[in-house]
Amino acid sequence: MNMIMDSSTAIVQIKGIRDGLLATFADAPWEEQRGALMEQITARSAFFQGARLAMDVGTQILKVNDLVELRDWLSERNITLWAVVSESPTTESTAQLLGLATRISKPRPEESRHVLETIPDDTALFVAKTVRSGTRIEYPGHVVVYGDVNPGAEIIADGNVIVWGRVRGVIHAGAKGSREAFICALDLSANQIRIAGETSASLKPQKDPRPEVASINKDGKLQAELWHPGETTPRK
């Protein structure tokens, strides 16, 4: 399943920020920008459920009806539009009139340093919620989950997978064959983990779970060891 539509990602890019998700638009008519955003949300409806969305629309001039129609469409899909950042005074005034924020905060460098070092190419999908049973997330880069991965949930990433929570579902890192990929979690009691072509057996829940990182060792075997979050790569 292709989770990202090529035509829409040329117009809108969606990334994780501290307060939720941020949609950034390329220069195009508003109808095309709005359509591209709707296309991505429709294609990944399970991922966007309950999300908080901010938009950076650049110089786009938007009026009340433009934002109201989009806000209502998002609300019907359990998505909250909470901020609109714009270089246009008209759009900024419209957003403020509707009670939307017009500024967004960014993490301080020390707060995100270890994540940025781990993911230097900025191709990460940030999931700011628990991944529930029945949800399948595929992404052609790294995946970072701020929450748990429940039994019956599945994450497939071409890069690394970092879970700031408990893993009870299925995780596949290095899905396109990268044996350098790794999986980190605060509690790695997964139903199954896989890196490239190496697969683990089911991992039993621990009485006293500790952060672990799974990687392929020098012998070509998949192994898990203690994860020290200050470190950005697993020990070999």
N, C-alpha and C positions, 0 to 999 in steps of 0.2 A: 504494500500500500504506500503510495507516495503522499506524504503528509503535507507537502508544500507545492502549490501550483506555480509553475515557472512563470506564467504570464502575469500573475498577480505580484510575485516577489520582485519583478522588475519595477513595480510602481510603489509598493509598500514593503518596508522591512519592519519586523516585529522582534523586539529584544526585551529581555528582562531587566528591570531596574529595581531599586530598593522597595518602591511602593507598588509594584505590580508589573505591568507590561507597557512598553512604549512603542507606538506605531509612528514611523518616520516615512514621509512620502517624497517620491521623486516629483519633479516638475511635470504636471499634467492637469487637465481640467478636473474640477471637483467631482464630476460624475464618474470619471475613470478612477480617481483616487478612492472614492467611496465604494465603487464596485469591486476594486481589487481587495479592499479590506473585507468586504462582505464575503468575497470568494474564499479568502483564507479562513475566515471564521467558520463558514459553512463546511469547509473541507476538514476542519479540526474542531468540531463542535464540542467534543468531550474535553479537549484540552482547555478551551476557553471558558467552560462552565465555572461561574463564580469569580471570574477574573476582574481585576481593576485595571482599566485601560486609560492611558494618557496618549494624546496625539500631538506630534510636532508637525504642523502643516505649513511651515515656512512662510512664504509671502501670500499664501492663498487667502482670498477675501471671502469670508463666510458670514452669512446672515442668520438670524434667529431660526428661520425655518430649516435651514441646512443642518444646523446642529440638533435641533429638536427632533427632526425625522430620524437622524442617525442615533441619537440617544435613545429614542423609543424603540428602534429596531434592536439595539444592543440589549436594552432592558428586557425585551421579550425573550432573549436568549440567556438571561441571568448574567449579563456582563454590565459592569458599572463604568460609564464614562465619567471620569472625575477631573480630568485636566486637559486643556487645549493650549499648547504653546505656539505662538505665532509672532512673526515680524510685522504683521498687519495690525495697525491700531483698531481698525474696524472689527476684525476677528477677535482681537483681545477684548474689546468692549462687549462684543456679543457673548463671549464665554463668561465674562464676569457677570453680565446680566442674568445668565442662566445659573449662576452660582457655581461655576466651574473654576478650578484653580488655573492660573496662567503661568505658574512657575513650578518646576519639579526639582526635587532634591537629588543629589548624586552622592554615592558613598564617598566618605573620606578615603584617601589613598591607603591608609593603614588598615581600613576595614576590609578592603577587597584585594590587598596586595597578593596574598597567597593564591587566590583564585585566578587573578590576572596573570600571574607567573605560570600557572598551570595551563592556562588557555590563552596563549599569547596572540593567536590569530583571530580572536574575537568571533569565532563561529560556534557560539554556545547557545543552546536553548535553556532558558531559566524557567523552571516550573515552581511557582511560589505557592504550592499547596500539596496535600496528600494525593497520590495517584491511586485511585480506587479500583476495585475489582472490575474487570471487563474493559479497562482502558488500555489501549495499545498506543505507545508513542514511538514514532520512528523519526530520526533526525540525521542529516548528513554532516554531523559535526559532534561536538561534545554536548552532554546533557547534564544539567545541575538541578537537583530537586531539593527544595527547602521544605521538607515534609517526609512522610513515609511512603513506601511502595507496598501496597497491600497485597495479600494473596489474590491471585487471579489477574493482577496487573502485569504489564510487560513493557519494558523499555529496550529499544534497539537503537544503538548509536554507532556511527562510523568511527567516532573518537572515544573519549573517556566518559565514564558515568560517575558522578559524585552525588551522593545522597546524604544530606544533613538530617538523618532520621533513620528509621528502621526499614530494612528490606525484607519483605516476605514473599515477593513475587519473583518474576523472571527478569534478569538483566543480561543483555548481550552487548558488550563493548567491542570495538574493533570489528564491526559487522562486515566490513568490506575486506577483511583479512589482515588488519594491522595487529601484529603480535606485540607491539609496544604499548598498546592501550591498557588501561587499568580501570578497576572499579573500587571506589572508596565508599564506606558507609559507617555511620556511628554504631549500627547493629546489623551485621551482615549475616542474617539467618535466612538466606534466600531459598525459594523453592528450587531455583537453578540459576547458576551464573555461567556465562560463557564469554570467552575472549577469543576473537578470531575463530579458529576451528576447534579450540579446546573447551570442553564442557565439564563442569563439576557435578558431583552428585548433590542431592538435596542436603542443605546445611541445617542442622537441628538448632532450634532456639537455645541461646545460652542463658544460664541462670544469672550470670554477671556479665552482660555484654559489654565489649569494649570496641572502640573504633578499629576497623580493619581495612586493609587494602589488598585486593586480589590482583595478581599479575602473572605473567608467564615467566618462569625462572630460566636460568641458563641451561637447564636440562630439558627445556621445552615442556615443562609441566605447569599446570595452573595451580597456584598456591595462594594462601591468604596469610598475612602477617599483621602485627599490630600497626595501626596507622597513627602517626603523630601529625596532626593537622598542620603544624608549622612547616612540615616537609611538603614539597610540591611534587615529588616523584617517588615511586616505590623503591626500596632498596633491592638490588639485584645480587 
